[in-house]
Amino acid sequence: MVILFGGLNNKSIIINLFMSKNIKLNMSRRIRRTPYTNRVEEHGVSDFTVVNHMLLPKGFKNSIEEDYWHLNKEVQIWDVSCQRQVQISGPDALKLVQKMTPRSLKNMEIGKCFYIPILNENAGMINDPVLLKLEDDMFWISIADSDILLWAKGYALGLNLDVKIIEPDVYPLAIQGPKSEKLLIDIFGEDIKKIKFFNFRIVDFMGTKQIIARSGYSKQDGFEIYFKTHEKYFDNVEMGEKLWDTIWEAGQKFNISPGCPNLIDRIEGGLMSYGNDFTIENNPLECNLEKYCKKDVSHDFIGKSALSKIHNDGIKQKMKGITFEGEPCYGIGQPLPVFSKDNKRIGQITSGIYSPRVKKNIGLSMILKDYWDEGRDIIVQTLNGQKTNGTITSLPFPD
């Protein structure tokens, strides 16, 4: 088993528990297991990382490429409990959530999911979660790896808002791949077909109400079950395992496999990773999120004046795709420098891997304005110090 810890400068420390029996990851309330961790271990998990103080599986027995092709053709079950929920409820819930994002929530209906940038006072990205509207006065913010719970509590106190903010016991389980709809229809019925992209419905499981959204961290069709524990079940791990087992057993005829967010699929789809591809130092316009940050919105939000200035002044860099030559890349442990043809440093690849579909190495990189034109030839310095030819591309990567 390999445990991956996020470290300084987005590097990783890799601890191989098979290589040294004396190295252990001591579980505690700071690094939490999930209701599915037992099942994940039984299915041969090989790697974990820690996101939001919770275990996230990062690999199983298959290679990343084998996992990629399976995800493209079949169906997989992912433990993504690390997508913690920040629940905001009360008379001022909408007011607070709207204050936190430049995306207008005016026309958001119950049952909708919105992708929302959350900014600080300088318009720096502090999270890029999915927002679910459960009731007119209740929202879940399904967060990436940063502490929005305390951020929301701070603003609620500062603005003297009438809200309640908690982290509910919700453990998302993703069902991803082209056969995901058929699998969930077998379990929950034909109403699954009625769930549109970035919408959710409530279904029954073991006498409890559970949310299923048509969403997920892949470019394939898929769903996320926002499994919520219930007070009538004392052992919520047992209940979570029953959900896993129900899906696993029904999935046998669809060739189901345990899986996790796949790096090839993610990069091809242009799906960014907070803390890796962009950080608090980046604004949403650099991250291609213009459609969620329109210039002339009427509502007030944190960072509005700073974002308005960026709109007027323009951005200096932007997230782009890159294809590059050389030996197949199987993931990078640190950023790869990117240079112009005249040897000027113009960016760095923060996520990179070989794509069997594109048949080249591909990566995500913030590229300086004068060099971000698609089709421009650039140079990438690989981990061994060698320089290889590359090209700026659009996102998602073209077929």
Secondary structure, DSSP 8 states (H G I E B T S, - for coil): -EEEEE-GGG-EEEEETTT-TT------SSSB--TTHHHHHHTT--EEEEETTEEEEEE-SS-HHHHHHHHHHSEEEEE-TTS-EEEEESTTHHHHHHHH-SS--TT--TTBEEE--EE-TTS-EEE--EEEEEETTEEEEE--SS-HHHHHHHHHHHTT---EEE--SEEEEEEESTTHHHHHHHHH-GGGGG--BTBEEEEEETTEEEEEEB--SSSS-EEEEEEE--TT-S-HHHHHHHHHHHHHHHGGGGTEEEE---HHHHHHTT---BTTTB-TTS-TTTTT-GGGS-TT-SS--TTHHHHHHHHHH--SEEEEEEEE-SS-----SS-EEEE-TTS-EEEEEEEEEEETTTTEEEEEEEEEGGG--TT-EEEEE-TTS-EEEEEEE-SS---
